[in-house]
């Protein structure tokens, strides 16, 4: 009962608050650019789990979410890359 912090469901909980688990931060840092809708959904699933730590998450993730729509042609453009990199940056600096 005298633990200073504990890892629980991908979070580190301490007397100072709740943070993202460093193991998840490392996973985000290693994440390569998605090459399919499945890979985008996987990334957005992880990012969405931590959306509470990212201000303006919905707007920031919009270019990626648009690629996951039914009958949408997969075209990775500059907006998608910027969205992906900014989400990674914010996930690893919270």
Order of alpha helices (4+ residues) and beta strands (2+ residues): beta-beta-beta-alpha-alpha-alpha-alpha
